[in-house]
Amino acid sequence: MEHVVIIGNGVSGITAARHIRKLSDKKITIISAETDFFFARTALMYIYMGHMKFEHTKPYEDWFWVKNRIELLNAYVQNIDTQKKQLNLANGNQICYDKLILAVGSKPNKFGWPGQDLKAVQGLYSYQDLEAMEKYSPTTKRAVIVGGGLIGVEMAEMFLSRKIAVTFLVREDRFWGNILPKQESELIKRHMKEHGVDLRCNTELKEIIADENGRAKAVITNDNKEIECQFVGLTTGVSPNVSFMKDNKVALNRGVLVNEFLETNCKDVYAIGDCAEFHQHPTGRKNIEQVWYTGRMMGETVAQTVCDNKTAYKPGVWFNSAKFFDIEYQTYGNVKNELEENNSEFYWEHEKGKIALHFIYETSTKKLKGVNSFDMRLRHEVFDKWLNNNESIEFVLEHLKDANFDTEFYKKHENEIINKYNLENNTQLKVKKRSWQRIFE
């Protein structure tokens, strides 16, 4: 019986295993040393904040794996012998495979700061990171978080929920400035300050100072200011977790290099999820995509190929979602931090400064390129259709009600949005009724 081994029990590896089992009777082994069972990594913050217990984050009951004949092995893989098709484990054992799927995820970035390996200095990625936060929180009065991304915001919200002060160091001149346009960065910056975050832009970490027990007690910034703290969160992004493969024959760049079928340069070896890096992304997106839903889609795709139905990875239009404290964020298509040549923008923000839409479109054709939404929930399937159909910004604005996912109790803003566009562009667009209403006219 063919043996499929998967290294990593995150959403990518688990999805691959589930779909391989649906499609075949192959022997399946999942190797991971993080936790015994798969859990929703995005729920770590809610465990800390008391909204959930760990057992609530496991999508499947513990008996699920035995019932579906998926073997779980708690171990570290030390290296891979692709010629022998053998994995050498840290405990001295070996395990052989017929097909191997690398789903080893990411690890938090470290950039050689003095003191970066002290106690109470860490990222927020694994269950072990959560355990360490729990360990140090009772003796933490202030946490310093380094890096202006989504994980940093989660960590800030976690600490603030326990009345622990937070100082946030952001290297750029605005929050998440490498991703968000200036308008949205300012909106989130205001919102974070309202929640009590001491946000410091244009500020970098220079050094972490230790106490007599080897624990962080302060940081020094690039302007030589000292900030007393008892915890330092390193949230300056993540990198593919591939260091254990440096001496193997699997081709690496930043991640494990794959083609459109998620195949590596080694026969019967595949890579999916955060650790996978495309030679050239099949749809022109970034070559490394480290978000939950792309990992799930890669798992579904590679399962088809492993089960002899060779299938290319085709994720479609880029989208993502997150939450900044109370503000929900969605993005569809291509909205960059700086407006590109030959593109135009239309930005609307509610007078209270918490709800906003930012549209990017081609200047000449008015074809919609992308949209950012803040606290106005949009229907994914609608914007996916509009972007694939190359609809214009004006068509989208007139039919915006079709994309509004907010409930009937939410105040609607379509008329205000289209009136602003008309005023700025000397047009006379009108908001159309919802599609189901137009059918009965």
Protein Blocks (a to p, Z undefined) as FASTA:
>chain_A
ZZdddedjbfklmmmmmmmmmmpccdcddddfkbmbdcdfklmmmmmnopacfklmpmba
fklmmmnopacdddddfbdcfklopacdfkopacddfbdcddebpadddehighilgghi
acdfbfmlmmmmmmmmmmcfbdcdedjdfklmmmmmmmmmnopacddddfblbehklmbc
fklmmmmmmmmmmnopacdehiacfbdcddfkopafbdcdfkopacddfbdcdfebjadd
fklmmmmmbdcffbccddfkopafbehiacehjllccfbafklpafbdcdfklmmmmmmm
mmmmmnopacdddebjadddddehjaccddehjadfbdcehiacdddddfklpaccdddd
dfklopafbdcdehiacdfklmmmmmmnopafklmmmmmmmmpmbdfkbccfklmmmmmm
mmmnopabdcdddfklmmmZZ
